[in-house]
Structures are given as C-alpha cells and as structure tokens.
Amino acid sequence: MSENHKHTYIQIHPIDNVLVALTDLKAGTNIEFNGVQFNLVSDVSAKHKFTLRKLEEGAPIFMYGVLVGKTCMALPQGISLTVHNIKHASESFALGKRKTKWTIPDTSRFENATFMGYHREDGSVGTANYWLIIPLVFCENRNVNMIKEALTEKLGFKKPRGYETEVDSLLAMYQTGKTVEEILQADLQKSPHELSSGKIFPNIDGIKYLSHDLGCGGTRTDSDALCGLLAGYITHPNVAGATILSLGCQHAQASILKAEIDKRDRSFNKPLYILEQQQIGTEEKMLQLALKQTFTGLMQANKAERSPAPLSKLVVGLECGGSDGFSGISANPALGTLSDILVSLGGSVVLAEFPELCGVEQEMSDRCTDETLANKFMQLMRTYNARAEADGSGFFANPSPGNIKDGLITDAIKSAGAAKKGGTSPVTDVLDYPDKVTRKGLNLLCTPGSDVESTTAEVASGANIVLFTTGLGTPTGNPIAPVIKIATNTNLYNRMPDIIDINCGTIIDGEENTKQAAERILDYVIQVASGAIQPKAVVLGQDDFIPWKRGVSL
C-alpha cells in the first residue's frame, strides 16, 4: 500500500486516483498528499473513497491499481464517491502471457510446524471427526430431524446455550400481570451455559445433519450437482462415515451419489449406510435400522485419534462476507500473505466467489500456470455473468446494501479487495462447482459470492479449515469444517465478540503489518486444526449448509 497519513487516509496503489478514508473526515479537512494540498468538499465516512484530483464525466476510477468504476458526472477534487456519482466498470480480459513468477515468503517460522489431525486412508488429514446424516431428497428431511431428536442429547452432542430460562422469565412476568412496557424494559435471566452430560463417543466431534431442499423437482443438473456436493462431504477428511436417507424415486439417485464418491475416492471404505424408504417399507422400520447402523458406525469412528501432520496437509478455504471498505486493506491482504506462506509450505488454498473476481480476471488468468487453466477460468467467468445478465442481473449487482453503506459501491471495488485473499502465488488449478481439490497451491473454485453457498462449496472441495473475513459481522459457520471469523476493523471486533475470533483492525490502527497479522492467524489456525481451540462458529453450532442451485445466485 502507498502512503498512510497518520491513519486518517491512504492510497492503496500508486496509480489510484482516489484515497480511502480510515476515519470519518469532515468537509473542509485539509488533505496533503504527494505535494498536493486541497480541502474536502464533502464529508467522507470512514471506509469510503474521495477523489484525489478533478475528474471529468466518464473518467475512469482506479483502486488497487485496476479499473473499478467510471464517473457519472464531472467530479471536483476532494468529493466522496457514492452510488450517485460513479458506476461499475471493469476492464475487458483476454488470454495473456503467463505471469507466474512470485516472491516466495519467508516460512522459516513454520517450517517444522505440525497440527494434530485425523489421518485418513486416502492420505488426507482431518481437523475434526464427524459423522454425517444426509437426506438425498427434501422428502427425507423430516426423518433426518427425527434421528436428530433421538440422538443429539442422548449421545452428549447438544450445544450448551439455549434461551429456555429467558422464556421462563417472560412466562412468569405474563402470568403475574406485567404490562408490555414492563416486559420490554425487564432484564431477562440468562440460561446457564451448561455442557451436555458428557459425550458417549469422546473421539467424535459431533453428528451433523445436512438437510436441504433439493434432490427432485428441479433440474437434473442441480440434482447431479447435489450428489457431487454430498460426495465431497462424505469423502471429506473431517468425516468418519455417513448415514444416507433416500426416498427412492427422486432425481438424486443413490447410484449417482456412489458414482460421485468413486470419482473422488476410488478406494473409499468409510462406513456408509444408504437406506431407501420405498424399499424398506414403514418409517419405523427405516428409522430403527438407521439408528442401529449409525450407532455401530459411531463405534467404529470413535477409534480414530489425532496424530501430528505437516501444514502441507491443510486445505484452507478463503471466504469473505459482510465485507466493508476496510476488507481489502486489512483482513483480506493478511489472508493473502497467509495463503502465500501455506502454498510455500506445500499446502492448498481455495479462492472462490467468482462474482467477486470481476475486474481482476486478467490478473488471475495470467497467474494460471498454463493456458488451458487460464481459458477455463475466463470461460467460467463469462458464462456465469452471461447467465446472470440473461436473468436481468449481472456481476455488477453483487454488492449488498451493507457493502455499499460501508464503502463497496461497485462490484469491481468489492472484487479488487476480495481477490487479495488469494495472495500472489500462481494459480495451480481452476475448479468448477462442485469439484474437489487435487493439486497443491492456489485453487480457483467457481461459486456464488453468497457467503453460505460459497463456504458450503469450499468445504465440499476439501477445505478442512475456512478463514472468513467480515467487516459488518456475519454469524455463519459450516457443519464439518471449522470457520474462523476475522474482523476487518476493531470496532466490529469489540462490538460482536460472540461471533468474531480474530481482529485485523490492528492493521488499520497501525499496530501491526499484514505479515504479522498473517502469522498470528496461522498460529490460531494450527491450534484450531489440532482441536485445541474451538472457533466461535463451532461453539455456537452455526452449521449452515446451502447447496448452489446453478440457476443464478450472486
């Protein structure tokens, strides 16, 4: 990044013609930059951008060294950029020369580092040990819930925090005649944080239930993709085995699921029980058989124990959600540095959310190790955007109201910052949804920008840890992979400590640089991967799972 003026404003790249406010700036504030002085002509909120010089109508806006928008009108020097005075714009892209040279970071601090993981027969290593119960079609969701009600508390897997005591307080106030105003102003007694009475199977982290609304009634493409996604979870290193409930007549057939499992692991031999209701008969017969098989599967899964593994066995998913104007200059670059460190150590990272790579296609395609990968990436980007535009949208519509409010006012601005998570290493593979990571290094995975859909897909691809940056605060997680939440700003970290694990606002505050933050995050990752620490998403049981309907989801 370029000049940082006492932590009040910054230029991210030397060719940028806008500055980013690091704190709220009032109209009339004197700006001094590269020998130029001017006064702001409007208030500029923290995280937002203002013009470095006068711009004519239609002039390009550059941030992170790339085109991110164009002016809708002539703009004076020192005015805040808004959705009213600039619009989305990005450069065209084409097959270019390979640019795979990069500066390999110093990894000496982590050269001999290990984590305590679960070693699987296919050579992968899990950071957790879960059993899965999955419906092949939404018709089986109720039966999955019946199994969940039967097993969760009895086996000691119930999460500690509920709100039953608070409801008891409300009932007591109602029954004693309290008014609406009195109830609204009352302090409710909190439920105790009591753990379950002890897990029956101490080496199993939990039973996870992947309910969904797919499997039939939609397109065959979506049901086939669902089978691929579920196969990614079943063969995942964090999974010991699975129980599958099938109705029998749906599009998502058990035979398709088995073929997808075989595609990912030809020597697959985890415990796998597939029960078909229309073949078995009554619900009672099927559920009793499912309970017996699942219980015996848990007995086998409980034999697994953690042992040391090199960091090269980590597959880290890179995610952002509820992004803000600081994401691209604090947490995301820190993840980029961490990504480069991990790649240098022989590990894998997964950068997804293709709508949030709009505007940096040329850079990412040039970083692909060969032209075949570069062409695949560009084709996926063009096809995805064209499909969105055919439905009356497009990548330009990706930023949410929260993104816009906090400084990400075009998709290209958002994308240029989001891409920083991928660091600077070469792109070793380009994956379409719901493919699996098979190569070390930086993998690009085609997913929506939608947080949960993208995280769901990254884990299916093999990510055994997910690093999730957020500027606004996003309470989400994943059923089988620990999701570590990283705040882009200190205010968020202090305001929502119940869902945030790590603060990267320290970079904005000038307390540390991106390398220091990256190493601090990697230290935390090693502890989480070893089971020594549970991130907030795991503690809270945030088991979000949403398969991507390939139609259009941005």
Secondary structure, 3 states (H helix, E strand, C coil): CCCECCCCEECCCCCCCEEEECCCECCCCEEEECCEEEECCCCECCCCEEECCCECCCCEEEECCEEEEEECCCECCCCECCCCCEEECCCCCCCCCCCCCCCCCCCHHHCCCEEEEEECCCCCEECCCEEEEEECCHHHHHHHHHHHHHHCCCCCCCCCCCCHHHHHHHHHHHHCCCCHHHHHHCCCCCCCCCCCCCCCCCCCCEEEECCCCCCCCCCHHHHHHHHHHHHHHHCCCCEEEEEEEECCCCCCCHHHHHHHHHHHCCCCCCCEEEEEHHHHCCHHHHHHHHHHHHHHHHHHHCCCCCEEEEHHHCEEEEEECCCCCCHHHCHHHHHHHHHHHHHHCCCEEEECCHHHHCCCHHHHHHCECCHHHHHHHHHHHHHHHHHHHHCCCCHHHCCCHHHHHCCCCCHHHHHHHHHHHHCCCCEEEEECCCCCCCCCEEEEECCCCCHHHHHHHHHHCCCCEEEEEECCCCCCCCCCCCEEEEECCHHHHHHCCCCCCEECHHHHCCCCCHHHHHHHHHHHHHHHHCCCCCCHHHHCCCCCCCCCCCCCCC
